Amino acid sequence: MGVVVITGCSSGFGLEASLAFARRGDTVVASMRDLAKADALSKRAAAENLTVHLEQLDVCDDASVEAAIRGVVRSHGTVDVLVNNAGVVSGGPVETVPMDTAFKQLDTNFWGPLRAIRAVLPTMRAQRSGVIINVSSIAGRLPATPYGSMYAASKQALNAVSEALEYEVAPFGIRVVSIEPGFSRTEILAKRLGSDDPVSDVYAADAQWVQSFVGASVDNGADPGVVAEAIVAAASDPGTPLHTPVGDDAAMYLDLLNEVDGYEGWREALTIQVEAALGPRPGLGRTSDAA
């Protein structure tokens, strides 16, 4: 059993993973930006008579990350497993998504995990052991979905860091795993960044068409507990691949990507799938300066 630090534990994968690690007897430090949102986790832990230690940690703040990790090491002696789970999603056309939204997307999903990784590595190197689990997405392995460019960019960047990091830290006995779920029934869309960002009429119907498909896929997605189980398994099993897709749909999309002819084939296959669910793609609007 070890000391496990998990980010983004107020709901979804982080909450379920905190409980799953606690059930097997690990010392769990469940962190989140706002501890006022810890009620759901605290109540479920109490109902199962589980011990979960709460820690305030804002992955977008260097000082917060460093202070939280120092506190964990001071209180519990080490960090054996880091689960970079905190994440958000945004949507919108590349042309018009506000830069503040784009920056926040990358700050949370990419720079946030990097801050936490850098904070735990000195301890893991000194003990010559540790596991870093980055909760990415199947979106990090596929061509980017229209109107989801910033989210895909954040997850593809996280995967790139995971790949480089795995090679760099293996000599110190540290493992790295990228968990890549498909669609899951979490609150991520309800907490979407930039939910009030305006979408130009040029793109509005097309964006709604794609986002309706994504929303329905989340509503019908896998239980987040499935991803939590994969995270716990990855922490225990040294044979876990660096890239670990989770969910039947994740496997299906990867198989489809292998079958089609590059990006053009993927784009056509995705369009066919969305049209089968929602009808023909809407015609894009035109403006006076459009070609």
VEXDREN-697957 format. One line per 4 residues: number of its first residue (from 1); their letters; for each residue x, y, z of N, C-alpha, C. Coordinates in Angstrom, 1 decimal, padded with zeros to 4 digits, always signed. Example, Ala and Ser with C-alpha at 12.3 -4.5 7.8 and 13.67 -1.06 7.14 Angstrom:
# residues 2
1> as> +013.2/-005.7/+007.8/+012.3/-004.5/+007.8/+013.2/-003.3/+007.8 | +012.8/-002.2/+007.1/+013.7/-001.1/+007.1/+012.9/+000.0/+007.9
//
This chain:
# residues 291
1> mgvv> +000.8/-001.2/+000.0/+000.0/+000.0/+000.0/+000.9/+001.2/+000.0 | +000.4/+002.3/-000.6/+001.2/+003.5/-000.7/+000.5/+004.8/-000.5 | +001.1/+005.9/-000.7/+000.6/+007.2/-000.6/+000.2/+007.7/-002.0 | -001.1/+008.0/-002.2/-001.6/+008.3/-003.5/-002.2/+009.7/-003.5
5> vitg> -001.7/+010.6/-004.4/-002.2/+012.0/-004.5/-003.0/+012.0/-005.8 | -004.2/+012.5/-005.7/-005.1/+012.6/-006.9/-005.6/+014.0/-007.0 | -005.6/+014.6/-008.2/-006.1/+016.0/-008.4/-007.5/+015.9/-009.0 | -008.3/+016.9/-008.7/-009.6/+017.0/-009.3/-010.6/+016.0/-008.8
9> cssg> -010.8/+016.0/-007.4/-011.5/+014.9/-006.8/-012.9/+015.3/-006.4 | -013.4/+016.4/-006.8/-014.8/+016.8/-006.4/-015.9/+016.0/-007.0 | -015.6/+015.4/-008.2/-016.6/+014.5/-008.9/-015.8/+013.6/-009.9 | -016.6/+012.9/-010.6/-016.1/+012.1/-011.7/-015.0/+011.1/-011.4
13> fgle> -014.0/+011.0/-012.3/-013.0/+010.0/-012.1/-012.2/+010.2/-010.8 | -011.9/+011.5/-010.5/-011.1/+011.7/-009.3/-011.8/+011.2/-008.0 | -013.1/+011.5/-007.9/-013.9/+011.0/-006.8/-013.9/+009.5/-006.7 | -014.2/+008.9/-007.8/-014.3/+007.4/-007.9/-012.9/+006.8/-007.6
17> asla> -011.8/+007.4/-008.1/-010.5/+006.8/-007.9/-010.1/+007.0/-006.5 | -010.4/+008.1/-005.8/-010.1/+008.2/-004.4/-010.7/+007.1/-003.6 | -012.0/+006.8/-003.8/-012.6/+005.8/-003.1/-012.0/+004.4/-003.4 | -011.7/+004.2/-004.7/-011.2/+002.9/-005.1/-009.8/+002.6/-004.4
21> farr> -008.9/+003.6/-004.4/-007.6/+003.4/-003.8/-007.8/+003.3/-002.2 | -008.7/+004.0/-001.6/-009.0/+003.9/-000.2/-009.5/+002.5/+000.2 | -010.3/+001.9/-000.7/-010.8/+000.6/-000.5/-009.7/-000.5/-000.4 | -008.7/-000.3/-001.1/-007.6/-001.3/-001.0/-006.5/-001.0/+000.0
25> gdtv> -006.8/+000.1/+000.8/-005.9/+000.4/+001.9/-004.8/+001.4/+001.7 | -004.8/+002.1/+000.6/-003.8/+003.1/+000.3/-004.1/+004.3/+001.2 | -003.1/+005.1/+001.4/-003.3/+006.4/+002.0/-003.6/+007.4/+000.9 | -004.8/+007.9/+000.9/-005.3/+008.7/-000.3/-005.4/+010.2/+000.1
29> vasm> -004.7/+011.0/-000.7/-004.8/+012.4/-000.6/-005.6/+012.9/-001.8 | -006.8/+013.3/-001.5/-007.8/+013.7/-002.6/-007.7/+015.2/-002.6 | -007.3/+015.8/-003.7/-007.2/+017.2/-003.8/-008.2/+017.9/-004.7 | -008.4/+019.1/-004.5/-009.3/+019.9/-005.4/-009.1/+021.4/-005.2
33> rdla> -009.5/+022.2/-006.1/-009.3/+023.6/-006.0/-010.1/+024.2/-004.9 | -011.3/+023.8/-004.7/-012.3/+024.3/-003.8/-012.7/+023.2/-002.9 | -012.3/+023.2/-001.6/-012.6/+022.1/-000.7/-014.1/+022.2/-000.3 | -014.8/+023.3/-000.6/-016.2/+023.4/-000.3/-017.0/+022.4/-001.2
37> kada> -016.3/+021.9/-002.2/-017.0/+020.9/-003.1/-016.7/+019.5/-002.8 | -016.1/+019.3/-001.6/-015.7/+017.9/-001.1/-016.9/+017.1/-000.5 | -018.1/+017.7/-000.4/-019.1/+017.0/+000.3/-019.5/+015.6/-000.2 | -019.6/+015.5/-001.6/-020.0/+014.2/-002.1/-018.9/+013.2/-001.8
41> lskr> -017.7/+013.5/-002.0/-016.6/+012.5/-001.7/-016.6/+012.2/-000.2 | -016.7/+013.2/+000.7/-016.7/+013.0/+002.1/-017.8/+012.1/+002.6 | -019.0/+012.3/+002.0/-020.2/+011.5/+002.4/-020.0/+010.1/+002.0 | -019.6/+009.9/+000.7/-019.4/+008.5/+000.3/-018.3/+007.8/+001.0
45> aaae> -017.2/+008.5/+001.3/-016.2/+007.8/+002.1/-016.7/+007.4/+003.5 | -017.4/+008.3/+004.1/-018.0/+008.0/+005.4/-018.9/+006.8/+005.4 | -019.7/+006.8/+004.3/-020.7/+005.7/+004.2/-020.0/+004.3/+004.1 | -018.8/+004.3/+003.6/-018.1/+003.1/+003.5/-017.0/+002.9/+004.5
49> nltv> -017.0/+003.9/+005.5/-016.0/+003.8/+006.6/-014.6/+003.9/+006.0 | -014.3/+004.7/+005.0/-013.0/+004.9/+004.4/-012.4/+006.2/+004.8 | -011.1/+006.1/+004.9/-010.3/+007.4/+005.2/-009.8/+008.0/+003.9 | -010.2/+009.2/+003.7/-009.6/+010.0/+002.6/-009.2/+011.4/+003.1
53> hleq> -007.9/+011.7/+002.9/-007.4/+013.0/+003.3/-007.6/+014.0/+002.3 | -008.2/+015.2/+002.6/-008.5/+016.2/+001.7/-007.4/+017.3/+001.7 | -007.1/+017.8/+000.5/-006.0/+018.7/+000.3/-006.4/+019.8/-000.7 | -006.3/+021.1/-000.3/-006.6/+022.1/-001.3/-005.4/+022.2/-002.3
57> ldvc> -005.7/+022.1/-003.6/-004.7/+022.2/-004.6/-005.3/+022.7/-005.9 | -004.8/+023.8/-006.4/-005.2/+024.4/-007.6/-004.1/+024.2/-008.7 | -004.4/+023.3/-009.6/-003.4/+022.9/-010.6/-002.9/+024.0/-011.4 | -003.6/+025.1/-011.5/-003.3/+026.3/-012.3/-002.4/+027.3/-011.5
61> ddas> -002.0/+026.9/-010.3/-001.2/+027.8/-009.4/+000.0/+027.1/-009.0 | +001.2/+027.6/-009.4/+002.5/+027.0/-009.1/+002.6/+026.9/-007.6 | +002.4/+027.9/-006.8/+002.6/+027.9/-005.4/+001.7/+026.9/-004.7 | +000.4/+026.8/-005.2/-000.5/+025.9/-004.6/-000.1/+024.5/-004.8
65> veaa> +000.3/+024.1/-006.0/+000.8/+022.8/-006.3/+002.0/+022.4/-005.4 | +003.0/+023.3/-005.4/+004.2/+023.0/-004.6/+003.9/+022.9/-003.1 | +003.1/+023.8/-002.6/+002.7/+023.7/-001.2/+002.0/+022.4/-000.8 | +001.1/+022.0/-001.7/+000.3/+020.8/-001.4/+001.2/+019.6/-001.4
69> irgv> +002.1/+019.5/-002.4/+003.0/+018.3/-002.4/+003.9/+018.3/-001.3 | +004.5/+019.5/-000.9/+005.3/+019.5/+000.3/+004.6/+019.1/+001.5 | +003.3/+019.5/+001.6/+002.5/+019.1/+002.8/+002.3/+017.6/+002.8 | +002.0/+017.0/+001.7/+001.8/+015.6/+001.7/+003.1/+014.8/+002.1
73> vrsh> +004.2/+015.2/+001.6/+005.5/+014.6/+002.0/+005.8/+014.8/+003.4 | +005.5/+016.0/+003.9/+005.7/+016.2/+005.4/+004.8/+015.4/+006.2 | +003.6/+015.2/+005.8/+002.6/+014.5/+006.6/+002.7/+013.0/+006.5 | +003.0/+012.5/+005.3/+002.9/+011.1/+005.0/+004.2/+010.5/+004.6
77> gtvd> +005.3/+011.3/+004.5/+006.6/+010.8/+004.2/+007.0/+010.6/+002.8 | +006.0/+010.5/+001.9/+006.4/+010.3/+000.5/+005.2/+010.5/-000.4 | +005.4/+010.4/-001.7/+004.3/+010.2/-002.7/+004.7/+009.0/-003.6 | +003.8/+008.0/-003.5/+004.1/+006.8/-004.3/+003.4/+006.8/-005.7
81> vlvn> +002.2/+007.4/-005.7/+001.4/+007.5/-006.9/+000.9/+008.9/-007.1 | +001.0/+009.5/-008.2/+000.4/+010.8/-008.6/-000.6/+010.5/-009.7 | -001.9/+010.9/-009.5/-002.9/+010.8/-010.5/-003.3/+012.2/-010.9 | -002.8/+012.6/-012.1/-003.2/+013.8/-012.7/-004.6/+013.7/-013.4
85> nagv> -005.6/+014.0/-012.6/-006.9/+013.8/-013.1/-007.7/+015.1/-013.4 | -007.3/+016.2/-012.7/-008.0/+017.5/-012.9/-008.1/+017.9/-014.3 | -009.3/+018.2/-014.8/-009.4/+018.5/-016.2/-010.7/+019.2/-016.5 | -010.7/+020.0/-017.6/-011.9/+020.7/-018.0/-012.0/+020.5/-019.5
89> vsgg> -013.2/+020.9/-020.1/-013.4/+020.8/-021.5/-013.9/+022.2/-022.0 | -013.6/+022.5/-023.2/-014.1/+023.7/-023.8/-014.5/+023.4/-025.2 | -015.3/+024.3/-025.8/-015.7/+024.1/-027.2/-015.8/+025.4/-027.9 | -015.9/+025.3/-029.2/-016.0/+026.5/-030.0/-015.1/+026.5/-031.2
93> pvet> -015.4/+027.3/-032.2/-014.6/+027.3/-033.5/-013.2/+027.9/-033.2 | -012.3/+027.4/-033.9/-010.9/+027.9/-033.8/-010.9/+029.4/-034.0 | -011.6/+029.9/-034.9/-011.6/+031.3/-035.3/-012.1/+032.2/-034.2 | -013.0/+031.7/-033.4/-013.7/+032.7/-032.4/-013.6/+032.3/-031.0
97> vpmd> -013.1/+031.1/-030.6/-013.0/+030.8/-029.2/-012.2/+031.8/-028.5 | -012.6/+032.4/-027.4/-011.9/+033.5/-026.8/-010.5/+033.0/-026.3 | -009.5/+033.8/-026.4/-008.2/+033.4/-026.0/-008.1/+033.1/-024.5 | -008.9/+033.8/-023.7/-008.9/+033.4/-022.3/-009.4/+032.0/-022.0
101> tafk> -010.4/+031.6/-022.8/-010.9/+030.2/-022.7/-009.8/+029.2/-023.2 | -009.2/+029.5/-024.3/-008.1/+028.7/-024.8/-007.0/+028.5/-023.8 | -006.6/+029.6/-023.2/-005.5/+029.6/-022.2/-005.9/+028.8/-021.0 | -007.1/+028.9/-020.5/-007.5/+028.2/-019.3/-007.6/+026.7/-019.6
105> qldt> -008.0/+026.4/-020.8/-008.1/+024.9/-021.2/-006.7/+024.3/-021.1 | -005.7/+024.9/-021.7/-004.4/+024.4/-021.7/-003.7/+024.5/-020.3 | -004.1/+025.5/-019.6/-003.5/+025.7/-018.3/-003.9/+024.5/-017.3 | -005.2/+024.2/-017.4/-005.7/+023.1/-016.5/-005.3/+021.8/-017.0
109> nfwg> -005.5/+021.5/-018.3/-005.3/+020.1/-018.7/-003.8/+019.7/-019.1 | -003.0/+020.8/-019.4/-001.6/+020.5/-019.7/-000.6/+021.0/-018.7 | -000.6/+022.3/-018.5/+000.3/+022.9/-017.6/+000.1/+022.4/-016.2 | -001.2/+022.2/-015.8/-001.5/+021.7/-014.5/-000.8/+020.4/-014.1
113> plra> -001.0/+019.3/-015.0/-000.3/+018.1/-014.8/+001.2/+018.3/-014.7 | +001.7/+019.1/-015.6/+003.2/+019.3/-015.6/+003.7/+019.9/-014.3 | +002.9/+020.8/-013.7/+003.3/+021.4/-012.4/+003.4/+020.3/-011.4 | +002.3/+019.4/-011.4/+002.3/+018.4/-010.4/+003.4/+017.4/-010.6
117> irav> +003.7/+017.0/-011.8/+004.8/+016.1/-012.1/+006.1/+016.6/-011.6 | +006.4/+017.9/-011.9/+007.6/+018.4/-011.5/+007.7/+018.5/-010.0 | +006.6/+018.7/-009.3/+006.6/+018.7/-007.8/+006.9/+017.4/-007.2 | +006.4/+016.3/-007.8/+006.6/+015.0/-007.1/+007.9/+014.3/-007.6
121> lptm> +008.5/+014.7/-008.7/+009.6/+013.9/-009.2/+010.8/+013.9/-008.2 | +011.2/+014.9/-007.6/+012.4/+014.8/-006.7/+012.2/+013.7/-005.6 | +011.0/+013.6/-005.0/+010.7/+012.6/-004.0/+010.8/+011.2/-004.7 | +010.1/+011.1/-005.8/+010.1/+009.8/-006.5/+011.5/+009.3/-006.9
125> raqr> +012.3/+010.3/-007.4/+013.7/+009.9/-007.8/+014.5/+009.5/-006.6 | +014.3/+010.2/-005.5/+015.1/+009.9/-004.3/+014.8/+008.5/-003.8 | +013.5/+008.1/-003.9/+013.2/+006.7/-003.4/+013.3/+005.7/-004.5 | +013.6/+006.2/-005.7/+013.8/+005.3/-006.9/+012.5/+004.4/-007.1
129> sgvi> +011.4/+005.0/-007.0/+010.1/+004.3/-007.3/+009.0/+005.4/-007.4 | +008.0/+005.0/-008.1/+006.8/+005.9/-008.2/+006.0/+005.6/-009.4 | +004.8/+006.0/-009.4/+003.9/+005.9/-010.6/+003.3/+007.2/-010.9 | +003.4/+007.7/-012.1/+002.7/+008.9/-012.5/+001.6/+008.5/-013.5
133> invs> +000.4/+008.8/-013.2/-000.8/+008.4/-014.0/-001.4/+009.7/-014.5 | -001.3/+009.9/-015.8/-001.9/+011.1/-016.4/-003.3/+010.7/-017.0 | -004.4/+011.3/-016.6/-005.7/+011.0/-017.1/-005.8/+011.8/-018.4 | -005.6/+011.2/-019.5/-005.7/+011.9/-020.8/-007.1/+011.6/-021.3
137> siag> -007.2/+011.3/-022.6/-008.5/+011.0/-023.2/-008.2/+010.3/-024.6 | -009.2/+009.6/-025.1/-009.0/+009.0/-026.4/-008.8/+010.2/-027.4 | -009.3/+011.4/-027.0/-009.1/+012.6/-027.9/-007.7/+012.9/-028.0 | -006.8/+012.4/-027.2/-005.4/+012.6/-027.3/-004.7/+011.7/-028.3
141> rlpa> -005.5/+010.7/-028.8/-004.9/+009.8/-029.8/-005.6/+009.9/-031.1 | -006.7/+010.6/-031.3/-007.4/+010.7/-032.5/-007.3/+012.1/-033.1 | -007.5/+012.2/-034.4/-007.6/+013.6/-035.0/-008.7/+014.4/-034.2 | -008.4/+015.7/-034.1/-009.2/+016.5/-033.3/-010.7/+016.6/-033.8
145> tpyg> -011.6/+016.6/-032.9/-013.0/+016.8/-033.2/-013.3/+018.2/-033.5 | -014.1/+018.5/-034.6/-014.4/+019.9/-034.8/-015.1/+020.5/-033.6 | -014.7/+021.8/-033.3/-015.2/+022.6/-032.2/-014.7/+022.1/-030.9 | -013.8/+021.2/-030.9/-013.2/+020.7/-029.7/-011.6/+020.8/-029.8
149> smya> -011.2/+021.7/-030.6/-009.7/+021.8/-030.8/-008.9/+022.0/-029.6 | -009.3/+022.9/-028.7/-008.5/+023.2/-027.6/-008.4/+022.1/-026.6 | -009.5/+021.4/-026.4/-009.5/+020.2/-025.6/-008.6/+019.1/-026.1 | -008.7/+018.8/-027.5/-007.9/+017.8/-028.1/-006.4/+018.2/-028.0
153> askq> -006.1/+019.5/-028.2/-004.7/+020.0/-028.1/-004.1/+019.8/-026.8 | -004.9/+020.0/-025.7/-004.5/+019.8/-024.4/-004.1/+018.3/-024.1 | -005.0/+017.4/-024.6/-004.8/+016.0/-024.3/-003.6/+015.4/-025.2 | -003.5/+015.9/-026.4/-002.4/+015.5/-027.3/-001.1/+015.9/-026.7
157> alna> -001.1/+017.2/-026.2/+000.1/+017.7/-025.5/+000.5/+016.9/-024.3 | -000.5/+016.5/-023.5/-000.3/+015.7/-022.3/+000.3/+014.3/-022.7 | -000.2/+013.8/-023.7/+000.3/+012.5/-024.2/+001.7/+012.6/-024.6 | +002.1/+013.7/-025.3/+003.5/+013.9/-025.7/+004.4/+014.0/-024.5
161> vsea> +004.0/+014.7/-023.5/+004.8/+014.8/-022.3/+004.9/+013.4/-021.6 | +003.8/+012.7/-021.6/+003.9/+011.3/-021.0/+004.9/+010.4/-021.7 | +004.9/+010.5/-023.0/+005.8/+009.7/-023.8/+007.3/+010.0/-023.5 | +007.6/+011.3/-023.5/+009.0/+011.7/-023.2/+009.3/+011.4/-021.8
165> leye> +008.4/+011.7/-020.9/+008.7/+011.5/-019.4/+009.0/+010.0/-019.1 | +008.2/+009.1/-019.8/+008.4/+007.7/-019.5/+009.8/+007.3/-019.8 | +010.4/+007.8/-020.9/+011.7/+007.4/-021.2/+012.7/+008.0/-020.2 | +012.5/+009.2/-019.8/+013.4/+010.0/-019.0/+013.5/+009.4/-017.6
169> vapf> +012.4/+009.0/-017.0/+012.4/+008.6/-015.6/+012.4/+007.1/-015.3 | +012.3/+006.3/-016.4/+012.4/+004.8/-016.2/+013.7/+004.4/-015.5 | +014.8/+005.0/-015.7/+016.0/+004.6/-015.0/+016.0/+004.8/-013.5 | +015.0/+005.6/-013.1/+014.9/+005.9/-011.6/+013.8/+005.0/-011.0
173> girv> +013.3/+004.0/-011.8/+012.2/+003.2/-011.2/+010.9/+003.8/-011.2 | +010.6/+004.8/-012.0/+009.4/+005.5/-012.0/+008.6/+005.1/-013.3 | +007.4/+004.7/-013.2/+006.5/+004.4/-014.3/+005.6/+005.5/-014.7 | +005.2/+005.6/-015.9/+004.3/+006.6/-016.4/+003.2/+005.9/-017.2
177> vsie> +002.0/+006.3/-017.0/+000.8/+005.7/-017.7/-000.1/+006.8/-018.1 | -000.5/+006.8/-019.4/-001.6/+007.7/-019.9/-002.9/+006.9/-020.0 | -003.8/+007.2/-019.1/-005.1/+006.6/-019.2/-006.0/+007.4/-020.1 | -006.6/+006.7/-021.1/-007.3/+007.4/-022.2/-008.7/+006.9/-022.4
181> pgfs> -009.6/+007.5/-021.6/-011.0/+007.0/-021.6/-011.7/+007.5/-022.9 | -012.7/+006.8/-023.2/-013.7/+007.2/-024.2/-014.7/+008.1/-023.5 | -016.0/+008.1/-024.0/-017.0/+008.9/-023.3/-017.4/+008.2/-022.0 | -017.6/+009.1/-021.0/-018.0/+008.6/-019.6/-019.0/+009.6/-019.1
185> rtei> -019.9/+009.0/-018.2/-021.0/+009.8/-017.6/-020.4/+010.6/-016.5 | -019.8/+011.8/-016.8/-019.3/+012.7/-015.7/-020.0/+014.0/-015.9 | -019.6/+015.0/-015.0/-020.1/+016.3/-015.1/-019.3/+017.3/-015.9 | -018.4/+016.7/-016.7/-017.4/+017.6/-017.4/-018.1/+018.6/-018.3
189> lakr> -019.2/+018.2/-019.0/-019.8/+019.1/-019.9/-020.6/+020.2/-019.1 | -021.2/+019.8/-018.0/-021.9/+020.7/-017.2/-021.0/+021.8/-016.6 | -019.7/+021.5/-016.5/-018.7/+022.5/-016.0/-017.9/+023.0/-017.2 | -018.4/+023.0/-018.4/-017.6/+023.4/-019.6/-017.1/+024.8/-019.5
193> lgsd> -015.8/+025.0/-019.8/-015.2/+026.3/-019.9/-015.9/+027.1/-021.0 | -016.1/+028.4/-020.7/-016.6/+029.2/-021.8/-018.0/+028.9/-022.2 | -018.8/+028.3/-021.3/-020.2/+027.9/-021.7/-021.0/+029.1/-022.2 | -020.6/+030.3/-021.8/-021.3/+031.5/-022.2/-020.6/+032.3/-023.4
197> dpvs> -019.6/+031.7/-023.9/-018.9/+032.3/-025.0/-019.8/+032.4/-026.2 | -019.9/+033.5/-026.9/-020.7/+033.6/-028.1/-020.1/+032.8/-029.2 | -021.0/+032.2/-030.0/-020.5/+031.5/-031.2/-021.1/+032.2/-032.4 | -020.3/+032.6/-033.4/-020.7/+033.3/-034.5/-021.8/+032.5/-035.3
201> dvya> -022.7/+033.3/-035.9/-023.8/+032.6/-036.7/-023.2/+031.8/-037.8 | -022.0/+032.2/-038.2/-021.3/+031.4/-039.3/-021.2/+030.0/-038.9 | -020.9/+029.7/-037.7/-020.6/+028.4/-037.2/-021.7/+027.7/-036.3 | -022.6/+028.5/-035.9/-023.5/+028.1/-034.8/-024.2/+026.8/-035.0
205> adaq> -024.9/+026.6/-036.2/-025.6/+025.4/-036.5/-024.7/+024.2/-036.5 | -023.5/+024.3/-037.2/-022.6/+023.2/-037.3/-022.0/+022.8/-036.0 | -021.7/+023.8/-035.2/-021.2/+023.6/-033.8/-022.2/+022.9/-033.0 | -023.4/+023.3/-033.0/-024.5/+022.6/-032.3/-024.7/+021.2/-032.7
209> wvqs> -024.6/+021.0/-034.0/-024.7/+019.6/-034.5/-023.7/+018.7/-033.9 | -022.4/+019.1/-033.9/-021.3/+018.3/-033.3/-021.5/+018.2/-031.8 | -021.8/+019.3/-031.2/-021.9/+019.2/-029.7/-023.0/+018.4/-029.2 | -024.1/+018.4/-030.0/-025.2/+017.5/-029.6/-024.8/+016.0/-029.6
213> fvga> -024.0/+015.7/-030.6/-023.5/+014.3/-030.7/-022.6/+014.0/-029.4 | -021.7/+014.9/-029.1/-020.8/+014.8/-028.0/-021.6/+014.7/-026.7 | -022.6/+015.5/-026.5/-023.5/+015.5/-025.3/-024.2/+014.2/-025.2 | -024.8/+013.7/-026.2/-025.5/+012.4/-026.2/-024.5/+011.3/-025.9
217> svdn> -023.3/+011.4/-026.4/-022.3/+010.3/-026.1/-021.9/+010.3/-024.7 | -021.7/+011.5/-024.1/-021.4/+011.6/-022.6/-022.6/+011.0/-021.8 | -023.8/+011.4/-022.2/-025.0/+010.9/-021.4/-025.1/+009.4/-021.5 | -024.6/+008.8/-022.5/-024.7/+007.3/-022.7/-023.4/+006.6/-022.5
221> gadp> -022.4/+007.4/-021.9/-021.1/+006.8/-021.8/-021.0/+005.8/-020.6 | -019.7/+005.4/-020.4/-019.4/+004.4/-019.4/-019.5/+005.0/-018.0 | -019.7/+004.2/-017.0/-019.7/+004.6/-015.6/-018.3/+005.1/-015.3 | -018.1/+006.2/-014.6/-016.7/+006.7/-014.3/-016.0/+005.7/-013.4
225> gvva> -016.7/+004.9/-012.7/-016.0/+003.9/-011.9/-015.2/+002.9/-012.7 | -015.5/+002.7/-014.0/-014.7/+001.9/-014.9/-013.3/+002.5/-015.1 | -013.3/+003.8/-015.2/-012.0/+004.5/-015.4/-011.2/+004.5/-014.1 | -011.9/+004.6/-013.0/-011.3/+004.5/-011.7/-010.6/+003.2/-011.5
229> eaiv> -011.3/+002.1/-011.9/-010.7/+000.8/-011.8/-009.4/+000.7/-012.6 | -009.5/+001.3/-013.8/-008.3/+001.2/-014.7/-007.1/+002.0/-014.1 | -007.4/+003.1/-013.4/-006.4/+003.9/-012.8/-005.7/+003.1/-011.6 | -006.5/+002.5/-010.8/-006.0/+001.7/-009.7/-005.2/+000.5/-010.2
233> aaas> -005.7/-000.2/-011.3/-005.0/-001.3/-011.9/-003.6/-000.8/-012.4 | -003.6/+000.3/-013.1/-002.3/+000.9/-013.6/-001.3/+001.2/-012.5 | -001.8/+001.6/-011.4/-000.9/+001.9/-010.3/-000.2/+000.6/-009.7 | -000.9/-000.5/-009.9/-000.4/-001.7/-009.3/+000.4/-002.6/-010.3
237> dpgt> +000.1/-002.5/-011.5/+000.6/-003.5/-012.5/+001.7/-002.8/-013.3 | +002.9/-003.3/-013.1/+004.1/-002.7/-013.9/+004.0/-003.0/-015.4 | +003.1/-003.9/-015.8/+003.0/-004.3/-017.2/+002.0/-003.4/-017.9 | +001.4/-002.4/-017.2/+000.4/-001.5/-017.9/+001.1/-000.7/-019.0
241> plht> +000.5/-000.7/-020.2/+001.2/+000.0/-021.3/+001.1/+001.5/-021.0 | +002.1/+002.2/-021.6/+002.1/+003.7/-021.5/+000.7/+004.3/-021.9 | +000.3/+003.9/-023.1/-001.0/+004.3/-023.6/-002.1/+003.2/-023.3 | -003.0/+003.6/-022.4/-004.0/+002.6/-021.9/-005.4/+003.2/-022.2
245> pvgd> -006.0/+002.8/-023.4/-007.4/+003.2/-023.6/-008.3/+002.5/-022.7 | -009.4/+003.2/-022.3/-010.4/+002.6/-021.4/-011.8/+002.8/-022.0 | -012.5/+001.7/-022.2/-013.9/+001.8/-022.7/-014.0/+001.2/-024.0 | -015.2/+000.6/-024.3/-015.5/+000.0/-025.6/-015.4/+001.0/-026.7
249> daam> -015.9/+002.2/-026.5/-015.9/+003.2/-027.5/-014.5/+003.6/-027.9 | -013.6/+003.7/-026.8/-012.2/+004.1/-027.1/-011.6/+003.1/-028.0 | -011.8/+001.8/-027.7/-011.2/+000.7/-028.5/-011.8/+000.8/-029.9 | -013.1/+001.1/-030.0/-013.7/+001.1/-031.4/-013.2/+002.3/-032.2
253> yldl> -013.0/+003.5/-031.6/-012.4/+004.6/-032.3/-011.0/+004.3/-032.8 | -010.2/+003.7/-031.9/-008.8/+003.4/-032.3/-008.8/+002.4/-033.5 | -009.7/+001.4/-033.4/-009.8/+000.4/-034.5/-010.2/+001.1/-035.8 | -011.2/+002.0/-035.7/-011.6/+002.8/-036.9/-010.5/+003.6/-037.5
257> lnev> -009.7/+004.2/-036.6/-008.6/+005.1/-037.1/-007.6/+004.2/-037.9 | -007.4/+003.0/-037.4/-006.5/+002.1/-038.1/-007.0/+001.6/-039.4 | -008.3/+001.6/-039.6/-009.0/+001.1/-040.8/-009.1/+002.1/-041.9 | -009.2/+003.4/-041.5/-009.5/+004.4/-042.5/-008.2/+004.9/-043.1
261> dgye> -008.3/+005.7/-044.2/-007.1/+006.1/-044.9/-006.7/+007.5/-044.4 | -006.0/+007.6/-043.4/-005.5/+008.8/-042.9/-006.6/+009.8/-042.4 | -006.2/+011.0/-042.2/-007.1/+012.0/-041.7/-008.4/+012.1/-042.5 | -008.2/+012.1/-043.9/-009.4/+012.3/-044.7/-010.4/+011.2/-044.5
265> gwre> -009.9/+010.0/-044.4/-010.8/+008.8/-044.1/-011.5/+008.9/-042.8 | -010.7/+009.4/-041.8/-011.3/+009.6/-040.4/-012.4/+010.6/-040.5 | -012.1/+011.8/-041.1/-013.1/+012.8/-041.2/-014.4/+012.3/-041.8 | -014.3/+011.5/-042.9/-015.5/+011.0/-043.5/-016.2/+010.0/-042.6
269> alti> -015.4/+009.2/-042.0/-016.1/+008.2/-041.1/-016.8/+008.8/-039.9 | -016.2/+009.9/-039.4/-016.8/+010.6/-038.2/-018.1/+011.3/-038.7 | -018.0/+011.9/-039.9/-019.2/+012.6/-040.4/-020.4/+011.6/-040.6 | -020.1/+010.5/-041.1/-021.1/+009.4/-041.3/-021.7/+009.0/-040.0
273> qvea> -020.9/+008.9/-039.0/-021.4/+008.5/-037.7/-022.3/+009.5/-037.1 | -021.9/+010.8/-037.2/-022.7/+011.9/-036.6/-024.0/+012.0/-037.4 | -023.9/+011.9/-038.7/-025.1/+012.0/-039.5/-026.1/+010.9/-039.3 | -025.6/+009.7/-039.0/-026.5/+008.6/-038.7/-027.2/+008.9/-037.4
277> algp> -026.6/+009.6/-036.5/-027.3/+009.9/-035.2/-028.2/+011.1/-035.3 | -027.8/+012.2/-036.0/-028.4/+013.5/-035.9/-028.9/+014.0/-037.3 | -028.7/+013.3/-038.4/-029.2/+013.8/-039.6/-028.0/+014.5/-040.3 | -028.3/+015.0/-041.5/-027.2/+015.6/-042.4/-026.6/+016.8/-041.7
281> rpgl> -025.3/+017.0/-042.0/-024.6/+018.2/-041.4/-025.2/+019.5/-041.9 | -025.5/+020.4/-041.0/-026.0/+021.7/-041.5/-025.1/+022.4/-042.4 | -025.7/+023.2/-043.3/-024.8/+024.0/-044.2/-024.3/+025.2/-043.4 | -023.0/+025.5/-043.6/-022.4/+026.5/-042.8/-022.9/+027.9/-043.3
285> grts> -023.0/+028.8/-042.4/-023.5/+030.1/-042.7/-022.5/+030.9/-043.5 | -022.9/+032.0/-044.1/-022.0/+032.8/-044.9/-022.1/+034.3/-044.4 | -021.0/+035.0/-044.5/-020.9/+036.4/-044.2/-020.5/+037.1/-045.4 | -020.6/+038.4/-045.3/-020.3/+039.2/-046.5/-018.9/+039.1/-047.0
289> daa> -018.0/+038.8/-046.0/-016.6/+038.7/-046.4/-016.1/+037.2/-046.6 | -017.1/+036.3/-046.6/-016.8/+034.9/-046.8/-016.4/+034.7/-048.3 | -015.6/+033.8/-048.6/-015.2/+033.5/-050.0/-016.4/+032.9/-050.7
//
